Amino acid sequence: MFNFFKAQPKNYKDLSSEDFKNGMTASDAVLIDVRSQGEFKSGKIKGARNIDIMGSGFVNQIQNLPKDKTYYLYCRSGNRSGQACSLMAKNGFENLNNLADGIMGWPYDIV
């Protein structure tokens, strides 16, 4: 009767760095860094575009993205990008992947 505290199922996949790196090279992959612009400028994964989840225009920006792509999202630790994946799922996106450990756990090159 009362499901207030029932955990909602995830509508995205949490990926290891290796799986994330392998997936983000696909032809339909879109790489999104959801950190702040300052964090983004301090170092990013090559090819990423910045859409700050804490920015006022986040929902408007994601609504303009094509829904037939596969999205790879990351932040510093994996928390904000997980939240962004959930928001995108609520807006009709289906192919969503989160870098589980964030850029802090990324063992590859950062530009």
URPESUL-V346203 format. One record per pair of residues at least 12 apart in sequence whose C-alpha atoms are under 10 Angstrom apart, sorted by the first residue. I is the first residue (numbers start at 1). J is the second residue. If there is no record, write none. Layout:
i=I j=J
i=I j=J
This chain:
i=9 j=86
i=10 j=82
i=10 j=85
i=10 j=86
i=10 j=89
i=11 j=82
i=11 j=85
i=11 j=86
i=11 j=87
i=11 j=88
i=11 j=89
i=11 j=90
i=11 j=93
i=11 j=94
i=11 j=95
i=11 j=96
i=11 j=97
i=12 j=71
i=12 j=72
i=12 j=82
i=12 j=85
i=12 j=86
i=12 j=88
i=12 j=89
i=12 j=93
i=12 j=94
i=12 j=95
i=12 j=96
i=12 j=97
i=12 j=98
i=13 j=72
i=13 j=82
i=13 j=85
i=13 j=95
i=13 j=96
i=13 j=97
i=13 j=98
i=13 j=99
i=13 j=100
i=14 j=72
i=14 j=73
i=14 j=78
i=14 j=81
i=14 j=82
i=14 j=85
i=14 j=96
i=14 j=97
i=14 j=98
i=14 j=99
i=14 j=100
i=14 j=101
i=15 j=72
i=15 j=78
i=15 j=97
i=15 j=98
i=15 j=99
i=15 j=100
i=15 j=101
i=15 j=102
i=16 j=98
i=16 j=99
i=16 j=100
i=16 j=101
i=16 j=102
i=16 j=105
i=16 j=106
i=17 j=98
i=17 j=99
i=17 j=100
i=17 j=101
i=17 j=102
i=17 j=103
i=17 j=105
i=17 j=106
i=17 j=107
i=17 j=108
i=18 j=99
i=18 j=106
i=18 j=107
i=18 j=108
i=19 j=97
i=19 j=99
i=20 j=72
i=20 j=73
i=20 j=74
i=20 j=97
i=20 j=98
i=20 j=99
i=20 j=100
i=20 j=106
i=21 j=45
i=21 j=72
i=21 j=99
i=21 j=106
i=21 j=108
i=23 j=70
i=23 j=71
i=23 j=72
i=23 j=97
i=24 j=47
i=24 j=48
i=24 j=70
i=24 j=71
i=24 j=72
i=24 j=73
i=24 j=97
i=25 j=47
i=26 j=70
i=27 j=69
i=27 j=70
i=28 j=68
i=28 j=69
i=28 j=70
i=28 j=71
i=29 j=68
i=29 j=69
i=29 j=70
i=29 j=71
i=29 j=72
i=29 j=95
i=29 j=96
i=30 j=47
i=30 j=48
i=30 j=49
i=30 j=65
i=30 j=66
i=30 j=69
i=30 j=70
i=30 j=71
i=30 j=72
i=30 j=73
i=30 j=96
i=31 j=45
i=31 j=46
i=31 j=47
i=31 j=48
i=31 j=49
i=31 j=50
i=31 j=70
i=31 j=71
i=31 j=72
i=31 j=73
i=31 j=74
i=31 j=97
i=32 j=44
i=32 j=45
i=32 j=47
i=32 j=48
i=32 j=49
i=32 j=50
i=32 j=51
i=32 j=52
i=32 j=71
i=32 j=72
i=32 j=73
i=32 j=74
i=32 j=75
i=32 j=81
i=32 j=84
i=32 j=98
i=33 j=45
i=33 j=47
i=33 j=48
i=33 j=49
i=33 j=50
i=33 j=51
i=33 j=52
i=33 j=53
i=33 j=72
i=33 j=73
i=33 j=74
i=33 j=75
i=33 j=76
i=33 j=80
i=33 j=81
i=33 j=84
i=33 j=102
i=33 j=103
i=34 j=48
i=34 j=49
i=34 j=50
i=34 j=51
i=34 j=52
i=34 j=53
i=34 j=54
i=34 j=55
i=34 j=58
i=34 j=73
i=34 j=74
i=34 j=75
i=34 j=76
i=34 j=78
i=34 j=80
i=34 j=81
i=34 j=82
i=34 j=83
i=34 j=84
i=34 j=85
i=35 j=50
i=35 j=51
i=35 j=52
i=35 j=53
i=35 j=54
i=35 j=55
i=35 j=73
i=35 j=74
i=35 j=75
i=35 j=76
i=35 j=80
i=35 j=81
i=36 j=50
i=36 j=51
i=36 j=52
i=36 j=53
i=36 j=54
i=36 j=55
i=36 j=75
i=36 j=76
i=37 j=50
i=37 j=51
i=37 j=52
i=37 j=55
i=39 j=52
i=39 j=75
i=39 j=76
i=40 j=52
i=40 j=75
i=40 j=76
i=40 j=111
i=41 j=111
i=42 j=110
i=42 j=111
i=43 j=103
i=43 j=109
i=43 j=110
i=43 j=111
i=44 j=74
i=44 j=75
i=44 j=103
i=44 j=109
i=44 j=110
i=44 j=111
i=45 j=74
i=45 j=103
i=45 j=106
i=45 j=108
i=45 j=109
i=45 j=110
i=45 j=111
i=46 j=109
i=46 j=110
i=46 j=111
i=47 j=111
i=48 j=72
i=48 j=73
i=48 j=74
i=48 j=111
i=49 j=73
i=50 j=73
i=50 j=74
i=51 j=73
i=51 j=84
i=52 j=75
i=52 j=80
i=52 j=81
i=52 j=84
i=53 j=75
i=53 j=80
i=53 j=81
i=53 j=83
i=53 j=84
i=53 j=87
i=54 j=80
i=54 j=84
i=58 j=84
i=58 j=87
i=58 j=88
i=59 j=84
i=59 j=87
i=59 j=88
i=59 j=91
i=62 j=84
i=62 j=87
i=62 j=88
i=62 j=91
i=62 j=93
i=63 j=88
i=63 j=91
i=63 j=92
i=63 j=93
i=65 j=88
i=65 j=93
i=66 j=93
i=67 j=88
i=67 j=89
i=67 j=91
i=67 j=92
i=67 j=93
i=67 j=94
i=67 j=95
i=68 j=93
i=68 j=94
i=68 j=95
i=69 j=93
i=69 j=94
i=69 j=95
i=69 j=96
i=70 j=93
i=70 j=94
i=70 j=95
i=70 j=96
i=70 j=97
i=71 j=85
i=71 j=88
i=71 j=93
i=71 j=94
i=71 j=95
i=71 j=96
i=71 j=97
i=71 j=98
i=72 j=85
i=72 j=95
i=72 j=96
i=72 j=97
i=72 j=98
i=72 j=99
i=73 j=85
i=73 j=96
i=73 j=97
i=73 j=98
i=73 j=99
i=73 j=100
i=73 j=102
i=74 j=97
i=74 j=98
i=74 j=99
i=74 j=100
i=74 j=101
i=74 j=102
i=74 j=103
i=74 j=104
i=75 j=98
i=75 j=99
i=75 j=100
i=75 j=101
i=75 j=102
i=75 j=103
i=75 j=104
i=76 j=99
i=76 j=100
i=76 j=101
i=76 j=102
i=76 j=103
i=76 j=104
i=76 j=105
i=76 j=106
i=77 j=99
i=77 j=100
i=77 j=101
i=77 j=102
i=77 j=103
i=77 j=104
i=77 j=105
i=77 j=106
i=78 j=98
i=78 j=99
i=78 j=100
i=78 j=101
i=78 j=102
i=78 j=103
i=78 j=104
i=78 j=105
i=79 j=98
i=79 j=99
i=79 j=100
i=79 j=101
i=79 j=102
i=80 j=98
i=80 j=102
i=81 j=97
i=81 j=98
i=81 j=99
i=81 j=100
i=81 j=102
i=82 j=96
i=82 j=97
i=82 j=98
i=82 j=99
i=82 j=100
i=82 j=102
i=83 j=98
i=84 j=96
i=84 j=98
i=85 j=97
i=85 j=98
